[in-house]
Amino acid sequence: MNTKNLSELTDKELIVEKKKLKKSKIINAFVIGFLTSIVAVGLVSSIYGKNYSILIPLLFPMYFIYRIVVKHTT
């Protein structure tokens, strides 16, 4: 992908980039919320059912949340 400096973009290109960024933020917020709810339900069910072996698969959604957050903070 060819990336340009923001100062080199025209007004129309900046508007398109702004829309892409806003859409990306909304989608990422939805995915993070969905994965967080999976972790929360898994934790509650493991504590309530006293079955702690379910905690290991909950590392996968937590890893994906971490990757999304780190990707957008750098």
Biopython code that builds the backbone (N, CA, C, O; Angstrom):
import numpy as np
from Bio.PDB.StructureBuilder import StructureBuilder

atoms = [
    (1, "MET", "N", (0.832, -1.165, 0.000)),
    (1, "MET", "CA", (0.000, 0.000, 0.000)),
    (1, "MET", "C", (0.884, 1.238, 0.000)),
    (1, "MET", "O", (1.827, 1.348, 0.784)),
    (2, "ASN", "N", (0.570, 2.145, -0.874)),
    (2, "ASN", "CA", (1.343, 3.362, -0.991)),
    (2, "ASN", "C", (0.791, 4.404, -0.024)),
    (2, "ASN", "O", (-0.337, 4.867, -0.194)),
    (3, "THR", "N", (1.569, 4.776, 0.982)),
    (3, "THR", "CA", (1.108, 5.749, 1.957)),
    (3, "THR", "C", (1.685, 7.108, 1.632)),
    (3, "THR", "O", (2.845, 7.238, 1.243)),
    (4, "LYS", "N", (0.841, 8.128, 1.802)),
    (4, "LYS", "CA", (1.263, 9.497, 1.568)),
    (4, "LYS", "C", (1.243, 10.253, 2.878)),
    (4, "LYS", "O", (0.568, 9.866, 3.832)),
    (5, "ASN", "N", (1.981, 11.318, 2.907)),
    (5, "ASN", "CA", (1.937, 12.220, 4.033)),
    (5, "ASN", "C", (0.602, 12.974, 3.987)),
    (5, "ASN", "O", (0.104, 13.269, 2.901)),
    (6, "LEU", "N", (0.025, 13.286, 5.132)),
    (6, "LEU", "CA", (-1.264, 13.971, 5.139)),
    (6, "LEU", "C", (-1.196, 15.335, 4.470)),
    (6, "LEU", "O", (-2.189, 15.799, 3.909)),
    (7, "SER", "N", (-0.052, 15.973, 4.522)),
    (7, "SER", "CA", (0.078, 17.289, 3.894)),
    (7, "SER", "C", (0.084, 17.201, 2.368)),
    (7, "SER", "O", (-0.124, 18.207, 1.689)),
    (8, "GLU", "N", (0.319, 16.007, 1.826)),
    (8, "GLU", "CA", (0.352, 15.832, 0.378)),
    (8, "GLU", "C", (-1.010, 15.479, -0.203)),
    (8, "GLU", "O", (-1.160, 15.451, -1.425)),
    (9, "LEU", "N", (-2.002, 15.210, 0.634)),
    (9, "LEU", "CA", (-3.317, 14.801, 0.159)),
    (9, "LEU", "C", (-4.180, 16.012, -0.168)),
    (9, "LEU", "O", (-4.033, 17.082, 0.422)),
    (10, "THR", "N", (-5.085, 15.816, -1.123)),
    (10, "THR", "CA", (-6.037, 16.878, -1.454)),
    (10, "THR", "C", (-7.172, 16.855, -0.437)),
    (10, "THR", "O", (-7.252, 15.957, 0.401)),
    (11, "ASP", "N", (-8.041, 17.845, -0.522)),
    (11, "ASP", "CA", (-9.164, 17.929, 0.412)),
    (11, "ASP", "C", (-10.089, 16.715, 0.287)),
    (11, "ASP", "O", (-10.546, 16.178, 1.296)),
    (12, "LYS", "N", (-10.359, 16.290, -0.919)),
    (12, "LYS", "CA", (-11.255, 15.139, -1.128)),
    (12, "LYS", "C", (-10.629, 13.856, -0.597)),
    (12, "LYS", "O", (-11.318, 13.023, -0.007)),
    (13, "GLU", "N", (-9.334, 13.696, -0.803)),
    (13, "GLU", "CA", (-8.645, 12.511, -0.286)),
    (13, "GLU", "C", (-8.632, 12.507, 1.237)),
    (13, "GLU", "O", (-8.743, 11.449, 1.858)),
    (14, "LEU", "N", (-8.494, 13.696, 1.847)),
    (14, "LEU", "CA", (-8.533, 13.782, 3.311)),
    (14, "LEU", "C", (-9.897, 13.407, 3.854)),
    (14, "LEU", "O", (-9.988, 12.757, 4.896)),
    (15, "ILE", "N", (-10.952, 13.801, 3.175)),
    (15, "ILE", "CA", (-12.308, 13.446, 3.601)),
    (15, "ILE", "C", (-12.510, 11.944, 3.518)),
    (15, "ILE", "O", (-13.111, 11.349, 4.413)),
    (16, "VAL", "N", (-12.016, 11.327, 2.457)),
    (16, "VAL", "CA", (-12.132, 9.875, 2.306)),
    (16, "VAL", "C", (-11.355, 9.166, 3.405)),
    (16, "VAL", "O", (-11.850, 8.195, 3.977)),
    (17, "GLU", "N", (-10.158, 9.627, 3.708)),
    (17, "GLU", "CA", (-9.355, 9.024, 4.769)),
    (17, "GLU", "C", (-10.027, 9.171, 6.132)),
    (17, "GLU", "O", (-9.976, 8.260, 6.958)),
    (18, "LYS", "N", (-10.654, 10.321, 6.360)),
    (18, "LYS", "CA", (-11.352, 10.544, 7.621)),
    (18, "LYS", "C", (-12.520, 9.578, 7.767)),
    (18, "LYS", "O", (-12.749, 9.049, 8.854)),
    (19, "LYS", "N", (-13.259, 9.342, 6.689)),
    (19, "LYS", "CA", (-14.383, 8.400, 6.730)),
    (19, "LYS", "C", (-13.899, 6.977, 6.975)),
    (19, "LYS", "O", (-14.526, 6.228, 7.724)),
    (20, "LYS", "N", (-12.791, 6.602, 6.349)),
    (20, "LYS", "CA", (-12.226, 5.266, 6.560)),
    (20, "LYS", "C", (-11.800, 5.084, 8.014)),
    (20, "LYS", "O", (-12.033, 4.033, 8.612)),
    (21, "LEU", "N", (-11.175, 6.115, 8.574)),
    (21, "LEU", "CA", (-10.712, 6.048, 9.953)),
    (21, "LEU", "C", (-11.876, 5.938, 10.919)),
    (21, "LEU", "O", (-11.816, 5.171, 11.880)),
    (22, "LYS", "N", (-12.931, 6.694, 10.676)),
    (22, "LYS", "CA", (-14.106, 6.647, 11.545)),
    (22, "LYS", "C", (-14.767, 5.272, 11.482)),
    (22, "LYS", "O", (-15.154, 4.718, 12.511)),
    (23, "LYS", "N", (-14.897, 4.726, 10.280)),
    (23, "LYS", "CA", (-15.493, 3.401, 10.112)),
    (23, "LYS", "C", (-14.640, 2.337, 10.799)),
    (23, "LYS", "O", (-15.168, 1.422, 11.430)),
    (24, "SER", "N", (-13.331, 2.461, 10.673)),
    (24, "SER", "CA", (-12.421, 1.511, 11.305)),
    (24, "SER", "C", (-12.539, 1.564, 12.823)),
    (24, "SER", "O", (-12.530, 0.526, 13.484)),
    (25, "LYS", "N", (-12.651, 2.768, 13.376)),
    (25, "LYS", "CA", (-12.787, 2.906, 14.828)),
    (25, "LYS", "C", (-14.083, 2.282, 15.327)),
    (25, "LYS", "O", (-14.096, 1.631, 16.372)),
    (26, "ILE", "N", (-15.164, 2.472, 14.595)),
    (26, "ILE", "CA", (-16.454, 1.913, 15.003)),
    (26, "ILE", "C", (-16.409, 0.385, 14.960)),
    (26, "ILE", "O", (-16.881, -0.278, 15.884)),
    (27, "ILE", "N", (-15.849, -0.163, 13.906)),
    (27, "ILE", "CA", (-15.758, -1.625, 13.777)),
    (27, "ILE", "C", (-14.873, -2.200, 14.872)),
    (27, "ILE", "O", (-15.213, -3.221, 15.469)),
    (28, "ASN", "N", (-13.745, -1.558, 15.144)),
    (28, "ASN", "CA", (-12.846, -2.049, 16.195)),
    (28, "ASN", "C", (-13.492, -1.969, 17.568)),
    (28, "ASN", "O", (-13.301, -2.865, 18.390)),
    (29, "ALA", "N", (-14.254, -0.910, 17.832)),
    (29, "ALA", "CA", (-14.946, -0.794, 19.113)),
    (29, "ALA", "C", (-15.980, -1.909, 19.263)),
    (29, "ALA", "O", (-16.132, -2.472, 20.347)),
    (30, "PHE", "N", (-16.687, -2.227, 18.186)),
    (30, "PHE", "CA", (-17.657, -3.319, 18.221)),
    (30, "PHE", "C", (-16.975, -4.659, 18.475)),
    (30, "PHE", "O", (-17.450, -5.453, 19.287)),
    (31, "VAL", "N", (-15.876, -4.912, 17.794)),
    (31, "VAL", "CA", (-15.164, -6.187, 17.956)),
    (31, "VAL", "C", (-14.603, -6.312, 19.368)),
    (31, "VAL", "O", (-14.686, -7.378, 19.977)),
    (32, "ILE", "N", (-14.029, -5.223, 19.893)),
    (32, "ILE", "CA", (-13.495, -5.263, 21.253)),
    (32, "ILE", "C", (-14.614, -5.513, 22.253)),
    (32, "ILE", "O", (-14.439, -6.296, 23.187)),
    (33, "GLY", "N", (-15.755, -4.868, 22.078)),
    (33, "GLY", "CA", (-16.897, -5.097, 22.964)),
    (33, "GLY", "C", (-17.404, -6.518, 22.893)),
    (33, "GLY", "O", (-17.728, -7.118, 23.918)),
    (34, "PHE", "N", (-17.476, -7.062, 21.692)),
    (34, "PHE", "CA", (-17.934, -8.438, 21.511)),
    (34, "PHE", "C", (-16.985, -9.422, 22.187)),
    (34, "PHE", "O", (-17.427, -10.325, 22.897)),
    (35, "LEU", "N", (-15.693, -9.250, 21.973)),
    (35, "LEU", "CA", (-14.715, -10.156, 22.578)),
    (35, "LEU", "C", (-14.685, -10.009, 24.096)),
    (35, "LEU", "O", (-14.502, -10.991, 24.815)),
    (36, "THR", "N", (-14.864, -8.786, 24.582)),
    (36, "THR", "CA", (-14.910, -8.570, 26.026)),
    (36, "THR", "C", (-16.118, -9.260, 26.639)),
    (36, "THR", "O", (-16.030, -9.810, 27.737)),
    (37, "SER", "N", (-17.250, -9.234, 25.936)),
    (37, "SER", "CA", (-18.436, -9.920, 26.455)),
    (37, "SER", "C", (-18.232, -11.433, 26.475)),
    (37, "SER", "O", (-18.730, -12.110, 27.374)),
    (38, "ILE", "N", (-17.512, -11.964, 25.503)),
    (38, "ILE", "CA", (-17.204, -13.396, 25.508)),
    (38, "ILE", "C", (-16.360, -13.746, 26.735)),
    (38, "ILE", "O", (-16.612, -14.747, 27.405)),
    (39, "VAL", "N", (-15.359, -12.916, 27.022)),
    (39, "VAL", "CA", (-14.506, -13.157, 28.187)),
    (39, "VAL", "C", (-15.320, -13.049, 29.472)),
    (39, "VAL", "O", (-15.154, -13.864, 30.381)),
    (40, "ALA", "N", (-16.202, -12.046, 29.556)),
    (40, "ALA", "CA", (-16.999, -11.848, 30.769)),
    (40, "ALA", "C", (-17.942, -13.033, 31.005)),
    (40, "ALA", "O", (-18.043, -13.536, 32.124)),
    (41, "VAL", "N", (-18.622, -13.470, 29.962)),
    (41, "VAL", "CA", (-19.529, -14.608, 30.102)),
    (41, "VAL", "C", (-18.754, -15.870, 30.467)),
    (41, "VAL", "O", (-19.218, -16.665, 31.284)),
    (42, "GLY", "N", (-17.590, -16.059, 29.877)),
    (42, "GLY", "CA", (-16.762, -17.219, 30.203)),
    (42, "GLY", "C", (-16.288, -17.203, 31.642)),
    (42, "GLY", "O", (-16.280, -18.237, 32.310)),
    (43, "LEU", "N", (-15.895, -16.042, 32.117)),
    (43, "LEU", "CA", (-15.461, -15.938, 33.511)),
    (43, "LEU", "C", (-16.612, -16.218, 34.478)),
    (43, "LEU", "O", (-16.443, -16.943, 35.459)),
    (44, "VAL", "N", (-17.767, -15.647, 34.202)),
    (44, "VAL", "CA", (-18.917, -15.862, 35.079)),
    (44, "VAL", "C", (-19.334, -17.320, 35.079)),
    (44, "VAL", "O", (-19.637, -17.884, 36.130)),
    (45, "SER", "N", (-19.351, -17.935, 33.900)),
    (45, "SER", "CA", (-19.764, -19.341, 33.842)),
    (45, "SER", "C", (-18.738, -20.261, 34.502)),
    (45, "SER", "O", (-19.107, -21.270, 35.103)),
    (46, "SER", "N", (-17.465, -19.921, 34.393)),
    (46, "SER", "CA", (-16.453, -20.775, 35.031)),
    (46, "SER", "C", (-16.488, -20.627, 36.550)),
    (46, "SER", "O", (-16.285, -21.604, 37.272)),
    (47, "ILE", "N", (-16.740, -19.426, 37.035)),
    (47, "ILE", "CA", (-16.829, -19.228, 38.480)),
    (47, "ILE", "C", (-18.103, -19.852, 39.026)),
    (47, "ILE", "O", (-18.082, -20.505, 40.069)),
    (48, "TYR", "N", (-19.217, -19.651, 38.320)),
    (48, "TYR", "CA", (-20.492, -20.187, 38.781)),
    (48, "TYR", "C", (-20.516, -21.712, 38.730)),
    (48, "TYR", "O", (-21.043, -22.361, 39.633)),
    (49, "GLY", "N", (-19.947, -22.277, 37.673)),
    (49, "GLY", "CA", (-19.945, -23.729, 37.511)),
    (49, "GLY", "C", (-18.763, -24.413, 38.153)),
    (49, "GLY", "O", (-18.670, -25.641, 38.128)),
    (50, "LYS", "N", (-17.863, -23.647, 38.725)),
    (50, "LYS", "CA", (-16.653, -24.169, 39.363)),
    (50, "LYS", "C", (-15.840, -25.056, 38.414)),
    (50, "LYS", "O", (-15.237, -26.048, 38.824)),
    (51, "ASN", "N", (-15.841, -24.673, 37.151)),
    (51, "ASN", "CA", (-15.084, -25.376, 36.129)),
    (51, "ASN", "C", (-14.032, -24.406, 35.591)),
    (51, "ASN", "O", (-14.313, -23.621, 34.685)),
    (52, "TYR", "N", (-12.837, -24.461, 36.143)),
    (52, "TYR", "CA", (-11.812, -23.483, 35.806)),
    (52, "TYR", "C", (-11.007, -23.854, 34.569)),
    (52, "TYR", "O", (-10.105, -23.109, 34.186)),
    (53, "SER", "N", (-11.298, -24.964, 33.943)),
    (53, "SER", "CA", (-10.578, -25.339, 32.729)),
    (53, "SER", "C", (-11.010, -24.488, 31.538)),
    (53, "SER", "O", (-10.325, -24.466, 30.516)),
    (54, "ILE", "N", (-12.126, -23.795, 31.657)),
    (54, "ILE", "CA", (-12.595, -22.942, 30.561)),
    (54, "ILE", "C", (-11.795, -21.646, 30.481)),
    (54, "ILE", "O", (-11.917, -20.919, 29.495)),
    (55, "LEU", "N", (-10.999, -21.343, 31.465)),
    (55, "LEU", "CA", (-10.245, -20.098, 31.464)),
    (55, "LEU", "C", (-9.132, -20.084, 30.413)),
    (55, "LEU", "O", (-8.756, -19.013, 29.935)),
    (56, "ILE", "N", (-8.611, -21.227, 30.052)),
    (56, "ILE", "CA", (-7.532, -21.283, 29.058)),
    (56, "ILE", "C", (-8.009, -20.840, 27.676)),
    (56, "ILE", "O", (-7.308, -20.052, 27.042)),
    (57, "PRO", "N", (-9.158, -21.297, 27.167)),
    (57, "PRO", "CA", (-9.606, -20.792, 25.861)),
    (57, "PRO", "C", (-9.959, -19.304, 25.865)),
    (57, "PRO", "O", (-10.035, -18.688, 24.802)),
    (58, "LEU", "N", (-10.174, -18.726, 27.029)),
    (58, "LEU", "CA", (-10.482, -17.304, 27.093)),
    (58, "LEU", "C", (-9.254, -16.444, 26.815)),
    (58, "LEU", "O", (-9.371, -15.226, 26.679)),
    (59, "LEU", "N", (-8.090, -17.057, 26.729)),
    (59, "LEU", "CA", (-6.887, -16.308, 26.389)),
    (59, "LEU", "C", (-6.907, -15.851, 24.929)),
    (59, "LEU", "O", (-6.300, -14.833, 24.598)),
    (60, "PHE", "N", (-7.590, -16.583, 24.059)),
    (60, "PHE", "CA", (-7.649, -16.207, 22.644)),
    (60, "PHE", "C", (-8.354, -14.874, 22.425)),
    (60, "PHE", "O", (-7.790, -14.008, 21.757)),
    (61, "PRO", "N", (-9.574, -14.662, 22.960)),
    (61, "PRO", "CA", (-10.187, -13.341, 22.772)),
    (61, "PRO", "C", (-9.377, -12.226, 23.428)),
    (61, "PRO", "O", (-9.324, -11.113, 22.906)),
    (62, "MET", "N", (-8.752, -12.512, 24.558)),
    (62, "MET", "CA", (-7.936, -11.482, 25.213)),
    (62, "MET", "C", (-6.725, -11.133, 24.357)),
    (62, "MET", "O", (-6.307, -9.975, 24.331)),
    (63, "TYR", "N", (-6.153, -12.109, 23.659)),
    (63, "TYR", "CA", (-5.032, -11.853, 22.756)),
    (63, "TYR", "C", (-5.474, -10.979, 21.579)),
    (63, "TYR", "O", (-4.763, -10.052, 21.192)),
    (64, "PHE", "N", (-6.647, -11.275, 21.012)),
    (64, "PHE", "CA", (-7.146, -10.488, 19.881)),
    (64, "PHE", "C", (-7.460, -9.055, 20.299)),
    (64, "PHE", "O", (-7.220, -8.120, 19.534)),
    (65, "ILE", "N", (-7.988, -8.876, 21.494)),
    (65, "ILE", "CA", (-8.231, -7.524, 22.004)),
    (65, "ILE", "C", (-6.902, -6.782, 22.124)),
    (65, "ILE", "O", (-6.792, -5.621, 21.729)),
    (66, "TYR", "N", (-5.908, -7.453, 22.664)),
    (66, "TYR", "CA", (-4.583, -6.850, 22.804)),
    (66, "TYR", "C", (-4.028, -6.425, 21.442)),
    (66, "TYR", "O", (-3.497, -5.323, 21.306)),
    (67, "ARG", "N", (-4.146, -7.284, 20.448)),
    (67, "ARG", "CA", (-3.619, -6.973, 19.115)),
    (67, "ARG", "C", (-4.317, -5.768, 18.494)),
    (67, "ARG", "O", (-3.670, -4.935, 17.860)),
    (68, "ILE", "N", (-5.633, -5.671, 18.671)),
    (68, "ILE", "CA", (-6.375, -4.539, 18.112)),
    (68, "ILE", "C", (-5.955, -3.245, 18.793)),
    (68, "ILE", "O", (-5.750, -2.228, 18.129)),
    (69, "VAL", "N", (-5.828, -3.280, 20.105)),
    (69, "VAL", "CA", (-5.475, -2.069, 20.854)),
    (69, "VAL", "C", (-4.050, -1.627, 20.511)),
    (69, "VAL", "O", (-3.808, -0.439, 20.301)),
    (70, "VAL", "N", (-3.124, -2.551, 20.451)),
    (70, "VAL", "CA", (-1.736, -2.202, 20.165)),
    (70, "VAL", "C", (-1.601, -1.676, 18.733)),
    (70, "VAL", "O", (-0.826, -0.753, 18.485)),
    (71, "LYS", "N", (-2.335, -2.246, 17.809)),
    (71, "LYS", "CA", (-2.272, -1.829, 16.415)),
    (71, "LYS", "C", (-2.690, -0.376, 16.236)),
    (71, "LYS", "O", (-2.148, 0.328, 15.383)),
    (72, "HIS", "N", (-3.645, 0.070, 17.031)),
    (72, "HIS", "CA", (-4.157, 1.427, 16.860)),
    (72, "HIS", "C", (-3.545, 2.447, 17.797)),
    (72, "HIS", "O", (-3.880, 3.630, 17.718)),
    (73, "THR", "N", (-2.666, 2.027, 18.674)),
    (73, "THR", "CA", (-2.001, 2.995, 19.528)),
    (73, "THR", "C", (-0.633, 3.375, 18.972)),
    (73, "THR", "O", (-0.050, 4.372, 19.396)),
    (74, "THR", "N", (-0.117, 2.593, 18.030)),
    (74, "THR", "CA", (1.184, 2.920, 17.444)),
    (74, "THR", "C", (1.034, 3.686, 16.175)),
    (74, "THR", "O", (2.031, 4.044, 15.548)),
]
sb = StructureBuilder()
sb.init_structure("model")
sb.init_model(0)
sb.init_chain("A")
sb.init_seg("    ")
for serial, (resi, resn, name, xyz) in enumerate(atoms, 1):
    if name == "N":
        sb.init_residue(resn, " ", resi, " ")
    sb.init_atom(name, np.array(xyz, "f"), 0.0, 1.0, " ", f" {name:<3s}", serial, name[0])
structure = sb.get_structure()
